[in-house]
């Protein structure tokens, strides 16, 4: 079955260009609204279907492609040793940049997001990963996934930095070339890049297109690959889509678990993962929430908030790990978790504050539609920051009791009989 799946995947990659140039292409040219609804429908199905039906085979096959692409990129970087065109810093260090409006600190760390530390991975490792492995000794696969994610982050930075600043800004903003010229960032190769990839790449913000152009430049520079930059560009976009789909299905499912557990405190049947009304209701709530943000906003408004929330989850994961170390009576290792926890916490909370102020200012100065979206974004950022602070303060209080007042250490928690009941086998 693996060979069949890989064969079909390779055929789809090879003949995808043929379909794009045929009469069938118009069936795949969807507008923003249709694409948003389609992603929402996929997220809903991935959240409610048993993992062995959709998540397991899709993740399994896509992993081969991810590993292959990352390895090929690494080889390309080593063999070609491409020149980094992006300067060490730009005039936007102090803020007011056309892509990220904040200052270098703290938005540098928030923008890198899961390439550095990922709280989202901690949720997946405790949410969907246990349902995909057959025994506890395989849990280290989550650690390997985080290492691969960090490596992808490094390679992605290299690929993006191959573009000269003017071309990078021309792709990731909708500013005209004349404006970029007056800012000191002339566009040098943007027309040539568009011709080589056979797509107009100007004014395509979000980072996906600039990354795909950088990756295509690396691939096409390998021996025997010249003249295939358009193919590699589309291939790079497909590679990025695999990561996005993984985030959608795993993220929606994990969010559904959390919503069910939280709502189950008010109505206990909602905690049961095999109770379909609760499963469907929680999934609709989660999909409706992120679908609304995508439908009413843009990636440029949601992305900084995603980075901040992801880093705060990373801080909470380190906070929990600190508690576990204390309860295991391994206090000599506390510095391993406390130092990065404090570092990530300070930076991310500072970023949350700046985002909150930014969203509020845009809500006041914008039209009614923008005001509502920015107000929701500000409320979400503020809520996430406050909840993270509550957990951190409560944990610090517990640590003080364990370490100073020598309160008894409980290595296990009391089991709640009405909690989530998981059916046998890789089901939910």
SVG drawing of the C-alpha trace seen along z (x, -y; Angstrom):
<svg xmlns="http://www.w3.org/2000/svg" viewBox="-26 -58 55 60">
<polyline fill="none" stroke="black" stroke-width="0.4" points="0.0,0.0 2.9,-2.3 4.3,-1.8 0.9,-2.5 0.4,-5.6 3.9,-6.9 3.4,-6.1 0.1,-8.0 1.7,-10.9 4.6,-11.1 2.3,-10.9 0.2,-13.7 3.4,-15.8 4.6,-15.0 1.3,-15.4 0.0,-18.3 1.5,-20.7 -0.3,-18.9 -3.6,-19.4 -2.9,-23.0 -2.4,-23.6 -5.5,-21.7 -9.2,-22.5 -9.6,-21.0 -7.6,-23.9 -10.7,-26.2 -12.2,-23.6 -9.4,-24.3 -9.3,-28.1 -11.4,-29.0 -12.0,-32.4 -11.1,-33.4 -14.6,-32.6 -14.8,-29.1 -11.3,-28.3 -12.1,-29.4 -15.2,-27.3 -13.3,-24.3 -10.6,-24.6 -13.2,-24.8 -15.0,-21.7 -11.7,-19.8 -10.9,-20.9 -14.3,-19.8 -14.0,-16.3 -10.4,-15.9 -11.6,-16.7 -14.5,-14.3 -13.4,-11.3 -11.4,-8.6 -7.6,-9.2 -7.0,-6.0 -9.3,-7.1 -7.7,-10.5 -5.0,-11.7 -2.8,-8.5 -2.6,-7.9 -2.3,-11.6 0.4,-12.3 2.2,-9.1 2.4,-9.8 3.2,-13.5 6.0,-12.7 8.0,-11.0 7.6,-14.1 8.5,-16.5 11.7,-14.5 12.7,-14.3 12.2,-18.0 14.1,-19.1 17.0,-16.8 17.1,-18.0 17.0,-21.7 19.9,-21.0 21.9,-19.4 21.2,-22.3 22.3,-24.9 25.5,-22.9 26.4,-22.3 25.4,-25.7 26.5,-27.8 24.1,-30.6 24.7,-34.2 22.6,-35.8 21.2,-39.0 19.3,-40.2 21.3,-42.6 21.8,-41.9 19.4,-44.7 17.2,-47.2 15.7,-50.6 12.6,-48.8 14.5,-47.7 12.8,-50.5 9.4,-49.5 6.9,-50.7 7.8,-48.1 5.5,-47.3 5.2,-43.6 5.7,-43.4 4.7,-46.8 6.5,-46.1 10.1,-46.6 12.9,-44.1 12.4,-43.2 10.2,-41.3 8.7,-40.6 11.8,-38.9 11.2,-36.0 7.4,-35.9 7.8,-35.9 10.1,-32.9 7.5,-31.2 7.6,-27.4 11.0,-27.3 12.4,-28.2 10.0,-26.8 6.5,-25.5 3.8,-25.3 1.6,-23.9 3.8,-20.8 3.2,-20.3 -0.5,-20.1 -0.1,-17.7 2.3,-15.6 -0.3,-15.2 -3.3,-15.2 -3.1,-13.4 0.4,-11.7 -0.8,-9.3 -3.5,-8.1 -1.0,-7.5 1.6,-5.4 1.3,-1.8 3.4,-2.0 4.8,-4.5 8.4,-4.0 7.6,-5.6 6.7,-8.9 10.1,-10.3 8.8,-10.7 7.4,-14.0 11.0,-15.2 12.2,-14.2 9.3,-16.2 10.4,-19.3 14.0,-19.0 12.8,-18.7 10.6,-21.7 13.5,-23.8 15.7,-22.6 12.9,-23.5 12.9,-27.0 16.6,-27.4 16.3,-26.3 13.3,-28.5 15.2,-31.6 18.1,-30.8 15.7,-30.4 13.9,-33.7 17.1,-35.6 18.4,-34.7 16.1,-37.4 17.3,-41.0 15.3,-43.2 13.5,-45.1 12.3,-41.9 11.3,-40.4 9.2,-43.5 7.7,-43.6 6.5,-40.0 5.3,-40.4 3.6,-43.8 1.4,-45.5 3.5,-48.6 4.3,-49.9 7.9,-49.7 8.2,-53.5 7.4,-53.5 9.9,-50.8 12.5,-52.8 12.0,-55.9 12.3,-53.7 15.7,-52.6 14.7,-49.1 14.7,-49.0 13.3,-45.9 16.1,-44.3 14.9,-40.9 11.2,-40.7 10.2,-40.7 12.8,-38.0 11.5,-35.9 7.9,-36.2 9.0,-35.1 11.0,-32.1 8.2,-30.8 5.5,-31.7 3.4,-33.5 3.3,-37.2 4.8,-37.0 4.4,-40.8 2.0,-41.7 1.6,-38.2 2.0,-38.8 2.0,-36.1 5.5,-34.6 4.5,-31.5 5.3,-32.9 8.7,-34.4 9.6,-31.2 8.6,-29.2 10.6,-31.5 13.7,-31.0 13.2,-27.2 12.8,-27.1 16.0,-29.1 17.9,-26.5 16.3,-23.5 16.8,-24.9 20.5,-25.6 21.2,-21.9 22.9,-19.9 20.4,-19.0 17.6,-21.1 18.1,-24.3 15.1,-25.5 12.7,-23.8 12.2,-26.8 8.5,-27.1 8.0,-23.4 10.0,-23.7 8.0,-26.9 4.7,-25.0 6.3,-22.0 7.5,-24.3 3.9,-25.7 2.6,-22.1 5.3,-21.4 4.1,-24.4 0.5,-23.3 1.3,-20.0 2.4,-21.8 -0.7,-24.0 -3.0,-21.0 -1.2,-19.3 -1.8,-22.4 -5.4,-22.6 -6.4,-18.9 -4.2,-18.4 -4.9,-21.8 -8.6,-21.6 -8.8,-18.2 -6.7,-19.3 -8.8,-22.4 -11.9,-20.2 -10.4,-18.1 -9.9,-21.2 -13.3,-22.6 -15.0,-19.4 -13.0,-19.1 -13.7,-22.7 -17.4,-22.6 -17.7,-19.2 -17.2,-20.9 -20.6,-22.5 -22.2,-19.5 -20.4,-16.2 -21.5,-14.3 -19.5,-16.8 -16.3,-15.3 -17.0,-12.0 -15.1,-11.9 -17.3,-9.1 -20.5,-11.1 -21.3,-12.4 -23.4,-15.5 -20.4,-16.8 -17.9,-15.9 -19.9,-17.6 -20.8,-20.7 -17.2,-21.3 -15.8,-20.8 -18.3,-23.3 -17.4,-25.8 -13.7,-25.5 -14.0,-25.5 -16.4,-28.4 -14.0,-30.4 -10.9,-30.1 -13.0,-30.2 -14.4,-33.6 -10.9,-35.0 -9.7,-33.9 -12.9,-35.1 -12.9,-38.5 -9.2,-39.2 -6.0,-38.6 -2.9,-36.5 -1.0,-39.7 -3.4,-40.4 -3.7,-36.8 -0.1,-35.8 1.5,-37.9 -1.3,-36.7 -0.6,-33.1 3.1,-33.5 2.4,-35.1 -0.1,-32.4 2.2,-29.7 5.1,-31.0 2.9,-31.4 1.9,-27.8 5.6,-27.0 6.1,-28.9 3.2,-26.9 4.7,-23.7 8.0,-24.6 6.0,-25.6 4.4,-22.2 7.8,-20.5 9.2,-22.5 6.4,-21.2 7.1,-17.6 10.8,-18.0 10.0,-19.2 7.6,-16.4 10.2,-13.9 12.6,-15.4 15.1,-16.3 15.5,-20.0 19.1,-20.0 17.7,-20.1 15.2,-23.0 17.4,-25.5 16.9,-23.5 13.2,-24.6 13.1,-27.7 15.7,-29.8 14.0,-29.3 10.5,-29.7 11.4,-33.1 13.1,-34.2 10.1,-33.1 7.6,-34.5 9.1,-38.0 9.5,-38.3 6.1,-37.0 4.2,-38.9 5.9,-42.1 4.8,-41.2 1.3,-40.6 1.2,-44.0 2.4,-45.7 -0.1,-43.7 -2.9,-44.6 -2.1,-48.3 -1.7,-47.9 -5.1,-46.2 -6.8,-48.8 -5.4,-51.7 -6.5,-50.1 -9.9,-49.4 -10.3,-53.1 -9.0,-54.4 -10.6,-51.8 -14.0,-51.4 -16.8,-49.4 -15.8,-46.0 -12.1,-46.5 -13.0,-47.8 -14.9,-44.6 -12.0,-42.4 -9.3,-44.3 -11.4,-44.4 -11.7,-40.6 -8.0,-40.2 -7.2,-42.5 -9.5,-40.7 -8.0,-37.3 -4.4,-38.5 -5.3,-40.0 -7.2,-36.9 -4.4,-34.6 -1.8,-36.7 -4.0,-37.0 -4.6,-33.2 -0.9,-32.5 -0.1,-34.8 -2.7,-33.1 -1.2,-29.7 2.4,-31.0 1.5,-32.7 -0.4,-29.7 2.5,-27.4 5.0,-29.6 2.9,-29.5 3.0,-25.7 6.7,-25.6 7.2,-27.8 5.2,-25.5 7.1,-22.4 10.6,-23.8 10.4,-26.2 7.6,-24.8 8.4,-21.2 4.8,-20.3 4.3,-16.6 5.1,-15.8 2.4,-13.9 3.8,-12.3 0.3,-11.4 -3.0,-13.3 -6.4,-12.2 -8.4,-10.4 -11.7,-12.0 -14.2,-9.3 -16.4,-11.6 -13.4,-12.7 -12.7,-11.9 -13.1,-8.2 -11.0,-7.1 -12.3,-4.0 -9.9,-1.2 -7.8,-1.5 -6.8,-4.5 -10.3,-6.0 -10.6,-9.6"/>
</svg>
